[in-house]
Amino acid sequence: MPAAARVAAIRERLEAVFRPHALEIVDDSHRHAGHAGARDGRGHFDVHIVSAAFAGMAPLARHRAVYAALGELMTTDIHALRIEALTPAEAS
């Protein structure tokens, strides 16, 4: 899947599940050229997401929720994912 399509797929899934107030996805794959995970074509991404859905959730639970929302993309298209998941109150 081309890089732009991967970002679009990530965005679509996160928006559907979390209805975020803010969502930024950065494809950082170019910085990992030659890395073992880059050799199989999967990408490296940074996600900054702000959603009321994270209220009352510990950081680990937020990350697990993001992984669950991304589903099979975590094994087919994403090698590494850096997540910053905040509530609207935390982001302001």
TORTI-56013 format. One record per residue (C-alpha): residue number from 1; residue in three letters; chain; x, y, z. Coordinates in steps of 0.001 Angstrom, whole numbers, m for minus. Example, Ala and Ser with C-alpha at 12.3 -4.5 7.8 and 13.67 -1.06 7.14 Angstrom:
BEGIN
(1; "ala"; "A"; (12300; m4500; 7800))
(2; "ser"; "A"; (13670; m1060; 7140))
//
This chain:
BEGIN
(1; "met"; "A"; (0; 0; 0))
(2; "pro"; "A"; (1442; 3430; m899))
(3; "ala"; "A"; (2384; 5747; 1979))
(4; "ala"; "A"; (m492; 8185; 1378))
(5; "ala"; "A"; (m2975; 5304; 1348))
(6; "arg"; "A"; (m1561; 4003; 4642))
(7; "val"; "A"; (m1986; 7383; 6293))
(8; "ala"; "A"; (m5535; 7599; 4923))
(9; "ala"; "A"; (m6360; 4103; 6243))
(10; "ile"; "A"; (m4968; 4951; 9689))
(11; "arg"; "A"; (m6929; 8225; 9740))
(12; "glu"; "A"; (m10171; 6534; 8657))
(13; "arg"; "A"; (m10004; 3905; 11391))
(14; "leu"; "A"; (m9026; 6296; 14181))
(15; "glu"; "A"; (m11695; 8826; 13209))
(16; "ala"; "A"; (m14378; 6116; 13102))
(17; "val"; "A"; (m13550; 4773; 16563))
(18; "phe"; "A"; (m12478; 7861; 18515))
(19; "arg"; "A"; (m14165; 10833; 16795))
(20; "pro"; "A"; (m11073; 12877; 17656))
(21; "his"; "A"; (m10979; 16605; 18365))
(22; "ala"; "A"; (m7511; 16567; 16773))
(23; "leu"; "A"; (m5603; 13957; 14814))
(24; "glu"; "A"; (m2157; 14234; 13296))
(25; "ile"; "A"; (m470; 11329; 11534))
(26; "val"; "A"; (3124; 11611; 10368))
(27; "asp"; "A"; (4700; 8993; 8109))
(28; "asp"; "A"; (8232; 8748; 9461))
(29; "ser"; "A"; (9203; 5748; 7331))
(30; "his"; "A"; (11865; 7629; 5380))
(31; "arg"; "A"; (13870; 8071; 8590))
(32; "his"; "A"; (14068; 4304; 9036))
(33; "ala"; "A"; (15360; 3255; 5603))
(34; "gly"; "A"; (17414; 93; 5969))
(35; "his"; "A"; (15826; m771; 9322))
(36; "ala"; "A"; (14649; m4386; 9583))
(37; "gly"; "A"; (10980; m3377; 9766))
(38; "ala"; "A"; (11318; m1152; 6724))
(39; "arg"; "A"; (12651; m4000; 4578))
(40; "asp"; "A"; (9289; m5759; 4466))
(41; "gly"; "A"; (7547; m2585; 3315))
(42; "arg"; "A"; (5723; m1723; 6517))
(43; "gly"; "A"; (5918; 1871; 7784))
(44; "his"; "A"; (6838; 3906; 10831))
(45; "phe"; "A"; (4231; 6415; 11999))
(46; "asp"; "A"; (3692; 9033; 14697))
(47; "val"; "A"; (92; 9572; 15819))
(48; "his"; "A"; (m1100; 12475; 17946))
(49; "ile"; "A"; (m4770; 12018; 18810))
(50; "val"; "A"; (m7045; 14002; 21108))
(51; "ser"; "A"; (m10349; 12371; 22015))
(52; "ala"; "A"; (m12856; 12381; 24845))
(53; "ala"; "A"; (m12896; 8585; 24464))
(54; "phe"; "A"; (m9601; 8462; 26391))
(55; "ala"; "A"; (m11117; 9955; 29559))
(56; "gly"; "A"; (m10533; 7681; 32530))
(57; "met"; "A"; (m8119; 5440; 30609))
(58; "ala"; "A"; (m4547; 4801; 31690))
(59; "pro"; "A"; (m1854; 5470; 29040))
(60; "leu"; "A"; (m1380; 1759; 28335))
(61; "ala"; "A"; (m5131; 1279; 27855))
(62; "arg"; "A"; (m5176; 4206; 25409))
(63; "his"; "A"; (m2389; 2626; 23369))
(64; "arg"; "A"; (m4157; m721; 23354))
(65; "ala"; "A"; (m7346; 973; 22183))
(66; "val"; "A"; (m5472; 2620; 19312))
(67; "tyr"; "A"; (m3869; m711; 18342))
(68; "ala"; "A"; (m7294; m2379; 18433))
(69; "ala"; "A"; (m8804; 347; 16248))
(70; "leu"; "A"; (m6036; m145; 13679))
(71; "gly"; "A"; (m6621; m3900; 13616))
(72; "glu"; "A"; (m4761; m5823; 10933))
(73; "leu"; "A"; (m2929; m2670; 9770))
(74; "met"; "A"; (m633; m3326; 12734))
(75; "thr"; "A"; (583; m6521; 11068))
(76; "thr"; "A"; (230; m5666; 7379))
(77; "asp"; "A"; (1216; m1997; 7035))
(78; "ile"; "A"; (2619; m645; 10312))
(79; "his"; "A"; (5974; m1708; 11718))
(80; "ala"; "A"; (6336; 997; 14376))
(81; "leu"; "A"; (3810; 3378; 15880))
(82; "arg"; "A"; (4527; 6205; 18310))
(83; "ile"; "A"; (1298; 7279; 20000))
(84; "glu"; "A"; (406; 10409; 21921))
(85; "ala"; "A"; (m3199; 9918; 23044))
(86; "leu"; "A"; (m4740; 12720; 25103))
(87; "thr"; "A"; (m8123; 13861; 26336))
(88; "pro"; "A"; (m9267; 17357; 25290))
(89; "ala"; "A"; (m8557; 18612; 28834))
(90; "glu"; "A"; (m5008; 17243; 28703))
(91; "ala"; "A"; (m4392; 18798; 25293))
(92; "ser"; "A"; (m5430; 22302; 26306))
//
